[in-house]
Amino acid sequence: MSFRLYSLFFLMFAALGTPAGAQDYPSRPVRWIVPFPPGGPTDTLSRVLAAKLSERWGQPIVIDNKGGAAGAIGTEAAAKSAPDGYTIMLGTQSTNGSNKIFYPKLPYDPIKDFEPLTLLGTACMALVIPNSIPAKTPKELVEWIKTQDGVSYAAATGSSQHIAAELMVKRASLKATLVPYRGSAQAQPDLMAGRIAFMFDNLPSALPQARAGQVKALAQTCATRSPSASDLPTMVEAGFPDFVVDGWYGMFAPAHTPKPIVDRLSADINWALKDPAAIERWKTLGFDPIGSTSSEFAERQKADLAYWKQMIEYTGVKVE
């Protein structure tokens, strides 16, 4: 075989070993799964990021809201999608973390079935109440609740919001009943109307409502005040020692997505997080972008499983 012919065969086999579409990715529309209903923080963040990436790629990004079962339905769909980079998902600490603890028969593995792309940011929450309740602080809310025969609170079962609410109920020895919702967007009308006494909602969802005067935000759950809500005290500052509950938002692709595509996605999503126009939008949403490499995010994801296991055992939160 001549050297030229040998070289030709070598190049052909090398091309076959190269992930299809890695060099010109993306060359067609990308499906972006949001495992929660429209209108919530994961949906809002997804749409801002997707718009920036669509401009960069010159390809449409189709947002696919697949809510239900604390995000498990949409996350399963993402896990079982083709690992070609044309399906990605915005996940949370529940979909790709604590759900593994809540649901022993989860139809996907939150770690083995995904390629972490980047940590988008932490999911600090705010304690929000209707304007009709005469309380301006968490302590005042607790005292008001104790004058009632019993109140209801809203949360998606098995979520970080559910855990935060049960943590307050346990710490303050309150009588409160969970009213389950698919997501915060579905709970907000009942909260505004006073049919629900309180809710822990992610800042990107809670702050716009509070700033519009539709609800009252009393405190936030992170260890330190979010730069986007510097006027809102933490639960610790409000008199609840060791009350720290924060989750995260992150981007994932199905397991076995080719590394060149994973690297491209990670780099481009990190770029979108730092875009000046996007940063201004994040400020209005109460979202503090972080960004990371895929390996850094993978380590954070694994480490958080131990944290959430401890929180779930302490609060006694169960998913029936």
Secondary structure, 3 states (H helix, E strand, C coil): CCHHHHHHHHHHHHHHHCCCCCCCCCCCCEEEEECCCCCCHHHHHHHHHHHHHHHHHCCCEEEEECCCHHHHHHHHHHHCCCCCCCEEEEEECHHHHHHHHHCCCCCCCCCCCEEEEEEEEEECEEEEECCCCCCCCHHHHHHHHCCCCCEEEEECCCCHHHHHHHHHHHHHCCCEEEEECCCHHHHHHHHHCCCCCEEEEEHHHHHHHHHCCCCEEEEECCCCCCHHHCCCCECCCCCCCCCCCCEEEEEEEECCCCHHHHHHHHHHHHHHHCCHHHHHHHHHHCCCECCCCHHHHHHHHHHHHHHHHHHHHHHCCCCC
